[in-house]
Amino acid sequence: MALSAEQCNTLLDIIEKNNVRNLTLEALTNELHKKFESTEHFKVGSCLVMLLQNDMLPEIDQRLAAITLLYELYRGEPLGNTPFASVFIHFLYPPEQQSSVGAPKLVYPGQLPKLTPPEKYFLAQLLSESSKESLLKKTASQIISNDAPVTIDIDLSSIQLSVAEKQSELPQIAKTGISVLLPFPEKASQNESSEGLNRNIVKALATGDNAAMNKIYSPEFVTLAPPLLNCQDELIWLNPTTPKEHLVCYDTTMCVPDMAGFEARQLMNKAYISALSIPQQHQLLDELEKDPKLVYHVGLTPSKLPELVENNPLIAIEVLLKLMQSKQITEYFNVLVNMEMSLHSMEVVNRLTTTVDLPTEFVHLYIANCISTCETIKDRYMQNRLVRLVCVFLQSLIRNKIINVQELFIEVQAFCIEFSRIREAAALFRLLKQLESGELGLLASPNTGSRTKLDG
């Protein structure tokens, strides 16, 4: 991606010394946008950066004009998204000062010039949110001649972090390259002007298919070739000398369908839709018992668990018990807690609590969900039925020391008072009062050492 000879001449005409002295920065910017399409902006910007890196602009006002044009190429876009964001950060915060702005140092090949205080102050105003129209109404010489504060108050840490994050994604070899251009210290000959010499050099470096401004020299990493494997009998089967010693072995089990796994998956698909018969339940549980890993291949997912619980709670209990060591067990529990409360879901939870140690927050969340469901249901008949189920369920948890009553005492007591008209709620309330008075001695923490532990 290099400029053509005509484009290079056009760009050099815009930043020519007399043109920069006589025209405002706004006029230079308008001329740039008039002469170059948006698809050519990256090539123009690369050429401007090359001129700045190699000190090819003889006047300081030309340098300021080049910096302004470089910024105006991507006017209206966030600075962090432009390809030359690291150049502006280097101008305001050279590498030796970047640690003070609280972000990692950026990598940019080549040596950029150090700006004077008026240039830095102008660039800081250009990058800030202040009005830019008034800044560009002046010429580069007028801006340079103005007084400027010594310290620049602009925070580019967020942009610097964004650019550094993008550069961190590059391979390490991309960060070790250096520019192929080296400064030539000798002055121009007497019969050739400095400006003409610069123009010829720029055209030689910035145009053509092999433009040097786009090239980076990177070190070549040379590694030794690995030694060849010394195998005496490699591929000996291609030329057998004694056929009787080399027999073809065929795996007779290859391509034979796994009927046990197939039938288990078929039964699980039926279990999501309707209740399995007793023989079908026994067949499925026998297959899962024979192969402990089969439970991971029968097609059960957390989203299908509610259907399995409602249609076949016994199957759901056994499957969840076999998935206790799975990394997805927490997802299954979350689905079980948040599904619609029913007799079958309470049966599954009650069986799990008496078999394994469920996380305390899971049990508490399920109890809270049950209480909330009873309070919000509108059908009086269904409400009374669910309240009876919840009260019996809570009495079972309390008497078996599955939950610590002290942690839920207030919520459960309020629940009993609200539905005191129901006999089971009144019985649960009396149980709570007996526990509070110490008559039954069940206020101790649940026994957590007698059941299987959950994995994470």
C-alpha positions, 0 to 999 in steps of 0.5 A: 500500500504505497502512494503513486508518484502523482499522489506523493507530489500532491501531498508534498505540494500541500505541506510545501513551505510557502503553502503552509506559511500562507494558508490556515490549518483549516484550508490545508485540511480542506485541500487534503480532503479534496485531493484524497479519497477516504480509501487513500487516507491510510497511505497518506497517513503512513507517508506523513508518519515517515516524514515525521520519523525521519525529520524530512520536514525542514521547517517546524511549521511544516511539522505541525501542519503534518501532525494536524493533517494526520489527525484530520484524516480520521476526523469524527472517529474515536481516537483509540480506533484510528491506526495512528493513535499510538503516534499521538500518544508518543508525541504527548507522552514519549516512552520515557514518560508513559509510565506516569500516565498509568498504562503500559508502554506502547510499541511503535517502530521508528523515532518520532521527533520531540515537540515544542511546548506550543506544539504539545499544547496545540495537539492536546487541545486538538485531541480534547473535547474542546471546539476545534474550529477556532484552533484551525483558523490560524496558521501553523506559524501563528500557533508556534509563536504563541506562549504555551503552558509547560505542563499538559493537562489531558488524560489519555490513559483510557486510549493508551490502554485500548491501544496497548490491549490491541498491541498485546494481541500481536505475536512477539515477533511483530513487536521486535521489528525496526524501520528499514529507514536510517537517517543520512547525516550528510548535508545536501550538495551545494547545487541542489536545494534542501527542499528538492532533495527531500522531495526526491527522497520522499518520492523514492521511499514512498512510491512504487510497489517496493516502497520502503516506508511500509517495510519493517526489518524483523530478526530471523529465528533460525532453529535446528532441524529435528533429527530423523526417527531411527526406526529399523522396522518402520513400514515393514508390513508393506514388504512382509518376508514371512507371510505367516508371521504377519496376520491381518487383525480385524476389530469385530466390534467396529461399526457395531451399534451400542444397543444398550446406549441406543435403548437408554437414549430412546427411553430417556426421550420417552421419559420427557414426554410421558410416564414410563411403565414399571418395566421401562423404568427398571430397564433404564435404571439397569442400563445406567447402573451397568455403565456409570458414564452412560448418564452423560450420553443419554441426552439429558440437559438442564433445560430438559430436567423440568419435563423429566421431573414432572413425568418421571420423578424417580428417574430424575432422582437417580440421574441427578444422583449419578451426575453429582460429580459433573461440572454441570450439577450446579446448572441442574440445581438452578433449574430445579430450584426455579421450576414450577413447584409441584408434588413431583419437584418436592419429591425430587428435592426431598429425596436428594436432601436425604441422600446427599448434602445439598448446598445450603443456599440451594435448599433455602432458595427452594423453600423461599420459592415454595413459600412465594408460590403459595402466597401468589397463587390465586386459586384457593383450592390449589393454594390450600393443596400446595400449602399442605404439601409445603408444610409436610415437606418442611416438617420432614426437613426439620425432623430429619435435621436437613435444614437449620431452623434458626436460619429460616425461623422468621420466614417459616413462622410468618408463613404458618401464621398467614395460613393458620386456617390450614391444619398442616400449617398449624401443626408446623407452627406448633413444631416451631414453638416446641423447637423454640422452647427447646422441648424437642432439641432439634435446633442444632445445625444439620448433620453434614457428615453422613451423606455424599458430598457435592463436587464444587 
